[in-house]
Amino acid sequence: MVTYQDLGVRAFINASGTITTLGGSLMPIEALEAMRTAAGAFVPLEDLNVKAGEYLARRIGVEAAFVSCGAASGMQLSAAACLTGTDRKKIQGLPHTEGWRNEFVISLVDSHTYIHQGIEVCGGRLVRVGGQTAVTTADILGGIGERTAAVVHFLGRQTKEQLREVVAGANARGVPVIVDAAAQLPPRSNLTEIVGMGVSLVTFSGGKGLRGPQNTGLVLGKRAFVDAVRMNASPYSAIGRGMKVGKEEIMGLVATVDRFLAGSDAEDRGRWERQATRVVEALAGVRGVRAYVLGEGQQAAPDFAPRAYVDLEGGRTPEEVVRALREGEPSVVVRRGAKGIVVDPMTLMPGEEEVVGRRLREVLAA
Protein backbone atom coordinates (compact mmCIF):
# COMPACT_ATOMS: atom_id res chain seq x y z
CA MET A 1 0.00 0.00 0.00
CA VAL A 2 1.33 3.42 -0.96
CA THR A 3 1.32 5.91 1.93
CA TYR A 4 1.60 9.69 2.26
CA GLN A 5 5.22 9.13 3.28
CA ASP A 6 5.89 7.14 0.11
CA LEU A 7 4.62 10.11 -1.92
CA GLY A 8 6.74 12.58 0.02
CA VAL A 9 3.71 14.26 1.62
CA ARG A 10 4.15 15.08 5.30
CA ALA A 11 1.27 14.45 7.70
CA PHE A 12 0.65 16.81 10.63
CA ILE A 13 -1.41 17.31 13.77
CA ASN A 14 -4.29 19.60 12.85
CA ALA A 15 -4.84 22.18 15.60
CA SER A 16 -6.28 24.71 13.16
CA GLY A 17 -9.81 23.37 12.60
CA THR A 18 -12.02 21.86 9.91
CA ILE A 19 -10.43 23.68 6.99
CA THR A 20 -10.74 22.25 3.48
CA THR A 21 -7.10 22.90 2.53
CA LEU A 22 -6.03 20.89 5.59
CA GLY A 23 -8.29 17.93 4.81
CA GLY A 24 -11.43 18.88 6.73
CA SER A 25 -11.88 16.27 9.46
CA LEU A 26 -10.87 12.67 10.15
CA MET A 27 -13.71 10.23 9.56
CA PRO A 28 -14.95 7.99 12.39
CA ILE A 29 -14.90 4.21 12.04
CA GLU A 30 -18.65 4.15 11.33
CA ALA A 31 -18.17 6.18 8.15
CA LEU A 32 -15.18 4.13 7.00
CA GLU A 33 -17.04 0.86 7.53
CA ALA A 34 -20.12 2.14 5.71
CA MET A 35 -17.98 3.19 2.75
CA ARG A 36 -16.14 -0.13 2.66
CA THR A 37 -19.44 -2.06 2.67
CA ALA A 38 -20.96 0.20 0.01
CA ALA A 39 -17.94 -0.39 -2.24
CA GLY A 40 -18.76 -4.11 -2.40
CA ALA A 41 -21.97 -3.90 -4.45
CA PHE A 42 -23.56 -2.14 -7.41
CA VAL A 43 -26.74 -0.09 -6.87
CA PRO A 44 -28.76 2.28 -9.07
CA LEU A 45 -27.41 5.70 -8.13
CA GLU A 46 -30.65 7.55 -8.92
CA ASP A 47 -32.52 5.29 -6.48
CA LEU A 48 -29.79 5.62 -3.85
CA ASN A 49 -29.91 9.42 -4.05
CA VAL A 50 -33.66 9.42 -3.44
CA LYS A 51 -33.69 6.77 -0.69
CA ALA A 52 -30.69 8.22 1.14
CA GLY A 53 -32.30 11.66 1.01
CA GLU A 54 -35.58 10.33 2.39
CA TYR A 55 -33.75 8.53 5.20
CA LEU A 56 -31.70 11.60 6.13
CA ALA A 57 -34.78 13.84 6.08
CA ARG A 58 -36.60 11.50 8.48
CA ARG A 59 -33.59 11.17 10.83
CA ILE A 60 -32.95 14.89 10.93
CA GLY A 61 -36.59 15.98 11.00
CA VAL A 62 -36.82 18.11 7.85
CA GLU A 63 -38.89 17.99 4.69
CA ALA A 64 -36.19 16.83 2.27
CA ALA A 65 -32.45 16.17 1.99
CA PHE A 66 -29.79 15.51 -0.65
CA VAL A 67 -26.11 14.50 -0.53
CA SER A 68 -24.03 16.83 -2.68
CA CYS A 69 -20.36 16.81 -3.65
CA GLY A 70 -19.26 19.18 -0.87
CA ALA A 71 -20.91 22.34 0.43
CA ALA A 72 -19.77 24.53 -2.48
CA SER A 73 -21.38 22.05 -4.86
CA GLY A 74 -24.53 22.17 -2.75
CA MET A 75 -24.64 25.94 -3.10
CA GLN A 76 -24.13 25.81 -6.85
CA LEU A 77 -26.83 23.16 -7.25
CA SER A 78 -29.13 25.22 -5.02
CA ALA A 79 -28.66 28.16 -7.36
CA ALA A 80 -29.42 25.92 -10.33
CA ALA A 81 -32.54 24.66 -8.56
CA CYS A 82 -33.80 28.22 -8.04
CA LEU A 83 -33.24 28.94 -11.73
CA THR A 84 -34.93 25.85 -13.14
CA GLY A 85 -37.25 24.32 -10.59
CA THR A 86 -38.07 20.80 -11.80
CA ASP A 87 -38.61 21.95 -15.41
CA ARG A 88 -36.50 19.47 -17.41
CA LYS A 89 -36.29 21.78 -20.40
CA LYS A 90 -34.82 24.54 -18.23
CA ILE A 91 -32.46 22.06 -16.55
CA GLN A 92 -31.13 21.09 -19.97
CA GLY A 93 -30.92 24.76 -20.95
CA LEU A 94 -28.49 25.93 -18.25
CA PRO A 95 -26.39 28.08 -18.24
CA HIS A 96 -28.49 29.98 -20.81
CA THR A 97 -30.99 31.94 -18.71
CA GLU A 98 -31.85 34.94 -20.88
CA GLY A 99 -35.35 36.17 -20.08
CA TRP A 100 -35.57 34.13 -16.85
CA ARG A 101 -35.64 35.23 -13.24
CA ASN A 102 -31.90 34.81 -12.97
CA GLU A 103 -30.62 37.36 -10.45
CA PHE A 104 -29.14 36.38 -7.08
CA VAL A 105 -28.85 38.96 -4.32
CA ILE A 106 -25.57 38.21 -2.56
CA SER A 107 -23.49 40.11 -0.02
CA LEU A 108 -19.80 40.92 -0.22
CA VAL A 109 -19.05 40.01 3.41
CA ASP A 110 -17.90 36.47 2.62
CA SER A 111 -14.53 36.06 0.91
CA HIS A 112 -15.34 32.70 -0.68
CA THR A 113 -15.55 33.94 -4.24
CA TYR A 114 -16.07 30.40 -5.55
CA ILE A 115 -19.67 30.61 -4.34
CA HIS A 116 -20.12 33.72 -6.51
CA GLN A 117 -18.40 31.92 -9.41
CA GLY A 118 -20.52 28.79 -9.01
CA ILE A 119 -23.75 30.75 -9.29
CA GLU A 120 -22.47 32.53 -12.40
CA VAL A 121 -21.43 29.20 -13.96
CA CYS A 122 -25.08 28.14 -13.70
CA GLY A 123 -26.19 31.24 -15.57
CA GLY A 124 -27.01 33.35 -12.54
CA ARG A 125 -26.49 37.11 -12.53
CA LEU A 126 -25.17 38.50 -9.26
CA VAL A 127 -26.58 41.56 -7.55
CA ARG A 128 -23.86 42.30 -4.99
CA VAL A 129 -24.87 44.33 -1.94
CA GLY A 130 -23.22 45.68 1.19
CA GLY A 131 -19.48 45.84 1.77
CA GLN A 132 -16.68 43.47 2.73
CA THR A 133 -17.17 44.12 6.44
CA ALA A 134 -20.94 44.49 6.81
CA VAL A 135 -24.27 44.21 5.05
CA THR A 136 -27.66 45.37 6.35
CA THR A 137 -31.04 43.74 5.90
CA ALA A 138 -32.11 46.86 4.03
CA ASP A 139 -29.17 46.38 1.63
CA ILE A 140 -30.25 42.82 0.94
CA LEU A 141 -33.97 43.40 0.53
CA GLY A 142 -33.23 46.51 -1.52
CA GLY A 143 -31.44 44.31 -4.05
CA ILE A 144 -34.56 42.25 -4.79
CA GLY A 145 -36.20 43.02 -8.13
CA GLU A 146 -38.50 41.51 -10.73
CA ARG A 147 -35.79 39.11 -11.97
CA THR A 148 -34.59 37.87 -8.56
CA ALA A 149 -34.27 34.09 -8.47
CA ALA A 150 -33.02 33.89 -4.86
CA VAL A 151 -31.23 35.61 -2.00
CA VAL A 152 -27.97 34.09 -0.70
CA HIS A 153 -27.16 34.28 3.03
CA PHE A 154 -23.72 33.39 4.46
CA LEU A 155 -24.44 32.12 7.98
CA GLY A 156 -21.46 32.83 10.19
CA ARG A 157 -20.45 36.06 8.51
CA GLN A 158 -24.13 37.00 8.65
CA THR A 159 -26.26 36.32 11.73
CA LYS A 160 -29.34 34.21 12.38
CA GLU A 161 -31.14 37.35 13.51
CA GLN A 162 -30.54 38.93 10.12
CA LEU A 163 -31.52 35.69 8.39
CA ARG A 164 -34.96 35.83 10.06
CA GLU A 165 -35.44 39.36 8.78
CA VAL A 166 -34.26 38.44 5.28
CA VAL A 167 -36.50 35.37 5.09
CA ALA A 168 -39.54 37.38 6.18
CA GLY A 169 -38.84 40.11 3.62
CA ALA A 170 -37.94 37.76 0.77
CA ASN A 171 -40.78 35.30 1.33
CA ALA A 172 -43.27 38.18 1.34
CA ARG A 173 -42.13 38.83 -2.24
CA GLY A 174 -42.12 35.16 -3.25
CA VAL A 175 -38.31 34.99 -3.38
CA PRO A 176 -36.43 31.88 -2.12
CA VAL A 177 -33.53 32.16 0.34
CA ILE A 178 -30.43 29.95 0.06
CA VAL A 179 -28.18 29.61 3.12
CA ASP A 180 -24.50 28.70 3.10
CA ALA A 181 -23.93 27.08 6.51
CA ALA A 182 -20.92 24.98 5.54
CA ALA A 183 -19.10 25.27 8.88
CA GLN A 184 -22.14 25.75 11.13
CA LEU A 185 -22.26 22.24 12.66
CA PRO A 186 -22.36 21.77 15.57
CA PRO A 187 -24.66 22.88 17.17
CA ARG A 188 -26.99 20.11 16.08
CA SER A 189 -30.00 22.41 16.34
CA ASN A 190 -28.88 24.16 13.14
CA LEU A 191 -29.97 21.10 11.16
CA THR A 192 -33.62 21.88 11.86
CA GLU A 193 -33.65 25.48 13.09
CA ILE A 194 -32.49 27.07 9.83
CA VAL A 195 -34.97 25.15 7.68
CA GLY A 196 -37.61 25.97 10.28
CA MET A 197 -37.07 29.70 9.65
CA GLY A 198 -38.60 29.25 6.19
CA VAL A 199 -35.49 29.13 4.01
CA SER A 200 -35.83 27.17 0.78
CA LEU A 201 -32.40 25.49 0.90
CA VAL A 202 -29.49 25.29 3.34
CA THR A 203 -26.15 23.58 2.73
CA PHE A 204 -23.75 22.10 5.30
CA SER A 205 -20.33 20.59 4.69
CA GLY A 206 -20.22 16.83 5.14
CA GLY A 207 -16.51 16.85 5.90
CA LYS A 208 -16.28 19.52 8.62
CA GLY A 209 -18.22 19.29 11.88
CA LEU A 210 -20.12 16.20 10.73
CA ARG A 211 -16.79 14.39 10.13
CA GLY A 212 -18.09 12.63 7.04
CA PRO A 213 -16.36 12.15 3.67
CA GLN A 214 -14.58 15.37 2.70
CA ASN A 215 -16.18 15.45 -0.76
CA THR A 216 -19.76 15.45 0.56
CA GLY A 217 -22.27 18.12 1.49
CA LEU A 218 -25.73 18.00 3.01
CA VAL A 219 -28.51 20.02 1.35
CA LEU A 220 -31.72 20.39 3.36
CA GLY A 221 -34.92 22.28 2.63
CA LYS A 222 -38.34 22.33 1.05
CA ARG A 223 -39.15 19.24 -0.99
CA ALA A 224 -39.78 20.99 -4.31
CA PHE A 225 -36.44 22.79 -4.10
CA VAL A 226 -34.50 19.70 -3.00
CA ASP A 227 -36.08 17.74 -5.86
CA ALA A 228 -34.82 20.45 -8.22
CA VAL A 229 -31.33 20.20 -6.68
CA ARG A 230 -31.28 16.44 -7.28
CA MET A 231 -32.45 16.80 -10.88
CA ASN A 232 -29.64 19.25 -11.62
CA ALA A 233 -27.03 16.91 -10.08
CA SER A 234 -25.10 13.80 -11.06
CA PRO A 235 -25.80 11.19 -12.38
CA TYR A 236 -28.21 13.13 -14.60
CA SER A 237 -27.07 14.89 -17.76
CA ALA A 238 -27.28 18.29 -16.14
CA ILE A 239 -25.05 21.16 -15.03
CA GLY A 240 -24.04 19.22 -11.91
CA ARG A 241 -22.91 16.06 -13.69
CA GLY A 242 -19.26 16.83 -12.90
CA MET A 243 -20.08 17.07 -9.17
CA LYS A 244 -20.29 13.31 -8.80
CA VAL A 245 -20.90 11.71 -5.41
CA GLY A 246 -20.18 7.98 -5.31
CA LYS A 247 -22.27 5.35 -3.58
CA GLU A 248 -19.48 5.00 -1.02
CA GLU A 249 -19.54 8.68 -0.05
CA ILE A 250 -23.34 8.76 0.13
CA MET A 251 -23.42 5.84 2.55
CA GLY A 252 -20.48 7.26 4.46
CA LEU A 253 -22.36 10.51 5.05
CA VAL A 254 -25.54 8.66 6.05
CA ALA A 255 -23.55 6.76 8.70
CA THR A 256 -21.87 9.98 9.82
CA VAL A 257 -25.18 11.81 10.28
CA ASP A 258 -26.49 8.89 12.35
CA ARG A 259 -23.40 9.08 14.56
CA PHE A 260 -23.62 12.86 14.83
CA LEU A 261 -27.27 12.77 15.90
CA ALA A 262 -26.47 10.13 18.53
CA GLY A 263 -23.96 12.49 20.15
CA SER A 264 -24.60 15.72 22.04
CA ASP A 265 -23.41 19.32 21.93
CA ALA A 266 -22.57 19.16 25.64
CA GLU A 267 -20.28 16.16 25.14
CA ASP A 268 -18.51 17.87 22.24
CA ARG A 269 -18.05 21.13 24.12
CA GLY A 270 -16.81 19.36 27.23
CA ARG A 271 -14.20 17.35 25.34
CA TRP A 272 -12.93 20.34 23.38
CA GLU A 273 -12.79 22.52 26.49
CA ARG A 274 -10.70 19.90 28.30
CA GLN A 275 -8.31 19.68 25.35
CA ALA A 276 -8.00 23.47 25.02
CA THR A 277 -7.40 23.74 28.77
CA ARG A 278 -4.57 21.20 28.61
CA VAL A 279 -2.85 23.30 25.94
CA VAL A 280 -3.16 26.42 28.09
CA GLU A 281 -1.83 24.58 31.15
CA ALA A 282 1.24 23.48 29.21
CA LEU A 283 2.20 27.14 28.71
CA ALA A 284 2.10 28.11 32.39
CA GLY A 285 5.15 30.17 33.33
CA VAL A 286 6.31 30.89 29.77
CA ARG A 287 7.34 34.54 29.60
CA GLY A 288 5.77 36.84 27.01
CA VAL A 289 2.73 34.61 26.61
CA ARG A 290 -0.87 34.99 27.76
CA ALA A 291 -2.88 31.81 27.19
CA TYR A 292 -6.58 31.29 27.95
CA VAL A 293 -9.69 29.41 26.78
CA LEU A 294 -12.77 31.10 25.32
CA GLY A 295 -16.04 29.43 24.39
CA GLU A 296 -19.13 30.41 22.43
CA GLY A 297 -20.68 33.70 23.51
CA GLN A 298 -17.51 34.96 25.13
CA GLN A 299 -15.67 37.96 23.73
CA ALA A 300 -13.74 37.21 20.51
CA ALA A 301 -15.21 33.68 20.43
CA PRO A 302 -18.35 33.61 18.27
CA ASP A 303 -17.96 29.99 17.22
CA PHE A 304 -19.29 26.84 18.88
CA ALA A 305 -16.06 25.14 19.91
CA PRO A 306 -14.02 26.34 22.91
CA ARG A 307 -10.53 27.27 21.74
CA ALA A 308 -7.14 28.02 23.26
CA TYR A 309 -5.99 31.58 22.53
CA VAL A 310 -2.27 32.31 22.87
CA ASP A 311 -1.48 36.03 22.86
CA LEU A 312 2.16 36.85 22.13
CA GLU A 313 3.36 39.82 24.15
CA GLY A 314 6.75 40.53 22.58
CA GLY A 315 9.33 38.06 21.36
CA ARG A 316 8.39 35.85 18.43
CA THR A 317 5.81 36.94 15.87
CA PRO A 318 2.74 34.81 15.13
CA GLU A 319 4.17 33.98 11.69
CA GLU A 320 7.39 32.69 13.26
CA VAL A 321 5.50 30.52 15.73
CA VAL A 322 3.20 29.09 13.04
CA ARG A 323 6.19 28.28 10.85
CA ALA A 324 8.24 26.74 13.67
CA LEU A 325 5.36 24.49 14.71
CA ARG A 326 4.72 23.34 11.15
CA GLU A 327 8.38 22.66 10.38
CA GLY A 328 9.12 20.91 13.68
CA GLU A 329 8.70 17.27 14.70
CA PRO A 330 5.95 16.30 14.87
CA SER A 331 4.49 18.89 12.53
CA VAL A 332 1.66 20.90 14.12
CA VAL A 333 -0.60 23.31 12.22
CA VAL A 334 -2.22 26.18 14.15
CA ARG A 335 -4.11 29.28 13.08
CA ARG A 336 -3.14 32.93 13.37
CA GLY A 337 -5.24 34.94 15.80
CA ALA A 338 -5.80 38.63 16.41
CA LYS A 339 -3.01 38.81 19.02
CA GLY A 340 -1.09 35.61 18.41
CA ILE A 341 -2.27 32.12 17.57
CA VAL A 342 -5.38 30.01 18.11
CA VAL A 343 -5.53 26.28 18.86
CA ASP A 344 -8.80 24.71 17.66
CA PRO A 345 -9.44 21.33 19.34
CA MET A 346 -12.24 20.30 16.92
CA THR A 347 -9.73 18.38 14.81
CA LEU A 348 -7.50 17.04 17.60
CA MET A 349 -7.53 13.31 18.25
CA PRO A 350 -7.50 12.16 21.91
CA GLY A 351 -4.07 12.82 23.43
CA GLU A 352 -2.88 15.17 20.69
CA GLU A 353 -3.55 18.17 22.93
CA GLU A 354 -0.60 17.01 25.07
CA VAL A 355 1.67 16.99 22.03
CA VAL A 356 0.44 20.42 20.88
CA GLY A 357 1.00 21.89 24.33
CA ARG A 358 4.51 20.44 24.53
CA ARG A 359 5.48 21.68 21.05
CA LEU A 360 4.09 25.14 21.78
CA ARG A 361 6.08 25.36 24.98
CA GLU A 362 9.25 24.28 23.17
CA VAL A 363 8.80 26.94 20.51
CA LEU A 364 7.68 29.77 22.79
CA ALA A 365 10.23 29.14 25.54
CA ALA A 366 13.17 28.86 23.15
C-alpha positions in Angstrom: 0.0 0.0 0.0 1.3 3.4 -1.0 1.3 5.9 1.9 1.6 9.7 2.3 5.2 9.1 3.3 5.9 7.1 0.1 4.6 10.1 -1.9 6.7 12.6 0.0 3.7 14.3 1.6 4.1 15.1 5.3 1.3 14.4 7.7 0.6 16.8 10.6 -1.4 17.3 13.8 -4.3 19.6 12.9 -4.8 22.2 15.6 -6.3 24.7 13.2 -9.8 23.4 12.6 -12.0 21.9 9.9 -10.4 23.7 7.0 -10.7 22.3 3.5 -7.1 22.9 2.5 -6.0 20.9 5.6 -8.3 17.9 4.8 -11.4 18.9 6.7 -11.9 16.3 9.5 -10.9 12.7 10.2 -13.7 10.2 9.6 -14.9 8.0 12.4 -14.9 4.2 12.0 -18.6 4.2 11.3 -18.2 6.2 8.2 -15.2 4.1 7.0 -17.0 0.9 7.5 -20.1 2.1 5.7 -18.0 3.2 2.7 -16.1 -0.1 2.7 -19.4 -2.1 2.7 -21.0 0.2 0.0 -17.9 -0.4 -2.2 -18.8 -4.1 -2.4 -22.0 -3.9 -4.4 -23.6 -2.1 -7.4 -26.7 -0.1 -6.9 -28.8 2.3 -9.1 -27.4 5.7 -8.1 -30.6 7.5 -8.9 -32.5 5.3 -6.5 -29.8 5.6 -3.8 -29.9 9.4 -4.0 -33.7 9.4 -3.4 -33.7 6.8 -0.7 -30.7 8.2 1.1 -32.3 11.7 1.0 -35.6 10.3 2.4 -33.7 8.5 5.2 -31.7 11.6 6.1 -34.8 13.8 6.1 -36.6 11.5 8.5 -33.6 11.2 10.8 -33.0 14.9 10.9 -36.6 16.0 11.0 -36.8 18.1 7.9 -38.9 18.0 4.7 -36.2 16.8 2.3 -32.5 16.2 2.0 -29.8 15.5 -0.7 -26.1 14.5 -0.5 -24.0 16.8 -2.7 -20.4 16.8 -3.7 -19.3 19.2 -0.9 -20.9 22.3 0.4 -19.8 24.5 -2.5 -21.4 22.0 -4.9 -24.5 22.2 -2.8 -24.6 25.9 -3.1 -24.1 25.8 -6.9 -26.8 23.2 -7.2 -29.1 25.2 -5.0 -28.7 28.2 -7.4 -29.4 25.9 -10.3 -32.5 24.7 -8.6 -33.8 28.2 -8.0 -33.2 28.9 -11.7 -34.9 25.8 -13.1 -37.3 24.3 -10.6 -38.1 20.8 -11.8 -38.6 22.0 -15.4 -36.5 19.5 -17.4 -36.3 21.8 -20.4 -34.8 24.5 -18.2 -32.5 22.1 -16.6 -31.1 21.1 -20.0 -30.9 24.8 -20.9 -28.5 25.9 -18.2 -26.4 28.1 -18.2 -28.5 30.0 -20.8 -31.0 31.9 -18.7 -31.9 34.9 -20.9 -35.4 36.2 -20.1 -35.6 34.1 -16.9 -35.6 35.2 -13.2 -31.9 34.8 -13.0 -30.6 37.4 -10.5 -29.1 36.4 -7.1 -28.9 39.0 -4.3 -25.6 38.2 -2.6 -23.5 40.1 0.0 -19.8 40.9 -0.2 -19.1 40.0 3.4 -17.9 36.5 2.6 -14.5 36.1 0.9 -15.3 32.7 -0.7 -15.6 33.9 -4.2 -16.1 30.4 -5.6 -19.7 30.6 -4.3 -20.1 33.7 -6.5 -18.4 31.9 -9.4 -20.5 28.8 -9.0 -23.7 30.7 -9.3 -22.5 32.5 -12.4 -21.4 29.2 -14.0 -25.1 28.1 -13.7 -26.2 31.2 -15.6 -27.0 33.3 -12.5 -26.5 37.1 -12.5 -25.2 38.5 -9.3 -26.6 41.6 -7.5 -23.9 42.3 -5.0 -24.9 44.3 -1.9 -23.2 45.7 1.2 -19.5 45.8 1.8 -16.7 43.5 2.7 -17.2 44.1 6.4 -20.9 44.5 6.8 -24.3 44.2 5.1 -27.7 45.4 6.4 -31.0 43.7 5.9 -32.1 46.9 4.0 -29.2 46.4 1.6 -30.2 42.8 0.9 -34.0 43.4 0.5 -33.2 46.5 -1.5 -31.4 44.3 -4.0 -34.6 42.3 -4.8 -36.2 43.0 -8.1 -38.5 41.5 -10.7 -35.8 39.1 -12.0 -34.6 37.9 -8.6 -34.3 34.1 -8.5 -33.0 33.9 -4.9 -31.2 35.6 -2.0 -28.0 34.1 -0.7 -27.2 34.3 3.0 -23.7 33.4 4.5 -24.4 32.1 8.0 -21.5 32.8 10.2 -20.5 36.1 8.5 -24.1 37.0 8.6 -26.3 36.3 11.7 -29.3 34.2 12.4 -31.1 37.3 13.5 -30.5 38.9 10.1 -31.5 35.7 8.4 -35.0 35.8 10.1 -35.4 39.4 8.8 -34.3 38.4 5.3 -36.5 35.4 5.1 -39.5 37.4 6.2 -38.8 40.1 3.6 -37.9 37.8 0.8 -40.8 35.3 1.3 -43.3 38.2 1.3 -42.1 38.8 -2.2 -42.1 35.2 -3.2 -38.3 35.0 -3.4 -36.4 31.9 -2.1 -33.5 32.2 0.3 -30.4 29.9 0.1 -28.2 29.6 3.1 -24.5 28.7 3.1 -23.9 27.1 6.5 -20.9 25.0 5.5 -19.1 25.3 8.9 -22.1 25.7 11.1 -22.3 22.2 12.7 -22.4 21.8 15.6 -24.7 22.9 17.2 -27.0 20.1 16.1 -30.0 22.4 16.3 -28.9 24.2 13.1 -30.0 21.1 11.2 -33.6 21.9 11.9 -33.6 25.5 13.1 -32.5 27.1 9.8 -35.0 25.2 7.7 -37.6 26.0 10.3 -37.1 29.7 9.6 -38.6 29.2 6.2 -35.5 29.1 4.0 -35.8 27.2 0.8 -32.4 25.5 0.9 -29.5 25.3 3.3 -26.2 23.6 2.7 -23.7 22.1 5.3 -20.3 20.6 4.7 -20.2 16.8 5.1 -16.5 16.8 5.9 -16.3 19.5 8.6 -18.2 19.3 11.9 -20.1 16.2 10.7 -16.8 14.4 10.1 -18.1 12.6 7.0 -16.4 12.2 3.7 -14.6 15.4 2.7 -16.2 15.4 -0.8 -19.8 15.5 0.6 -22.3 18.1 1.5 -25.7 18.0 3.0 -28.5 20.0 1.4 -31.7 20.4 3.4 -34.9 22.3 2.6 -38.3 22.3 1.1 -39.2 19.2 -1.0 -39.8 21.0 -4.3 -36.4 22.8 -4.1 -34.5 19.7 -3.0 -36.1 17.7 -5.9 -34.8 20.4 -8.2 -31.3 20.2 -6.7 -31.3 16.4 -7.3 -32.5 16.8 -10.9 -29.6 19.2 -11.6 -27.0 16.9 -10.1 -25.1 13.8 -11.1 -25.8 11.2 -12.4 -28.2 13.1 -14.6 -27.1 14.9 -17.8 -27.3 18.3 -16.1 -25.1 21.2 -15.0 -24.0 19.2 -11.9 -22.9 16.1 -13.7 -19.3 16.8 -12.9 -20.1 17.1 -9.2 -20.3 13.3 -8.8 -20.9 11.7 -5.4 -20.2 8.0 -5.3 -22.3 5.3 -3.6 -19.5 5.0 -1.0 -19.5 8.7 -0.1 -23.3 8.8 0.1 -23.4 5.8 2.6 -20.5 7.3 4.5 -22.4 10.5 5.0 -25.5 8.7 6.1 -23.6 6.8 8.7 -21.9 10.0 9.8 -25.2 11.8 10.3 -26.5 8.9 12.3 -23.4 9.1 14.6 -23.6 12.9 14.8 -27.3 12.8 15.9 -26.5 10.1 18.5 -24.0 12.5 20.2 -24.6 15.7 22.0 -23.4 19.3 21.9 -22.6 19.2 25.6 -20.3 16.2 25.1 -18.5 17.9 22.2 -18.0 21.1 24.1 -16.8 19.4 27.2 -14.2 17.4 25.3 -12.9 20.3 23.4 -12.8 22.5 26.5 -10.7 19.9 28.3 -8.3 19.7 25.4 -8.0 23.5 25.0 -7.4 23.7 28.8 -4.6 21.2 28.6 -2.9 23.3 25.9 -3.2 26.4 28.1 -1.8 24.6 31.2 1.2 23.5 29.2 2.2 27.1 28.7 2.1 28.1 32.4 5.1 30.2 33.3 6.3 30.9 29.8 7.3 34.5 29.6 5.8 36.8 27.0 2.7 34.6 26.6 -0.9 35.0 27.8 -2.9 31.8 27.2 -6.6 31.3 27.9 -9.7 29.4 26.8 -12.8 31.1 25.3 -16.0 29.4 24.4 -19.1 30.4 22.4 -20.7 33.7 23.5 -17.5 35.0 25.1 -15.7 38.0 23.7 -13.7 37.2 20.5 -15.2 33.7 20.4 -18.3 33.6 18.3 -18.0 30.0 17.2 -19.3 26.8 18.9 -16.1 25.1 19.9 -14.0 26.3 22.9 -10.5 27.3 21.7 -7.1 28.0 23.3 -6.0 31.6 22.5 -2.3 32.3 22.9 -1.5 36.0 22.9 2.2 36.9 22.1 3.4 39.8 24.1 6.7 40.5 22.6 9.3 38.1 21.4 8.4 35.9 18.4 5.8 36.9 15.9 2.7 34.8 15.1 4.2 34.0 11.7 7.4 32.7 13.3 5.5 30.5 15.7 3.2 29.1 13.0 6.2 28.3 10.8 8.2 26.7 13.7 5.4 24.5 14.7 4.7 23.3 11.2 8.4 22.7 10.4 9.1 20.9 13.7 8.7 17.3 14.7 5.9 16.3 14.9 4.5 18.9 12.5 1.7 20.9 14.1 -0.6 23.3 12.2 -2.2 26.2 14.1 -4.1 29.3 13.1 -3.1 32.9 13.4 -5.2 34.9 15.8 -5.8 38.6 16.4 -3.0 38.8 19.0 -1.1 35.6 18.4 -2.3 32.1 17.6 -5.4 30.0 18.1 -5.5 26.3 18.9 -8.8 24.7 17.7 -9.4 21.3 19.3 -12.2 20.3 16.9 -9.7 18.4 14.8 -7.5 17.0 17.6 -7.5 13.3 18.2 -7.5 12.2 21.9 -4.1 12.8 23.4 -2.9 15.2 20.7 -3.6 18.2 22.9 -0.6 17.0 25.1 1.7 17.0 22.0 0.4 20.4 20.9 1.0 21.9 24.3 4.5 20.4 24.5 5.5 21.7 21.1 4.1 25.1 21.8 6.1 25.4 25.0 9.3 24.3 23.2 8.8 26.9 20.5 7.7 29.8 22.8 10.2 29.1 25.5 13.2 28.9 23.1 
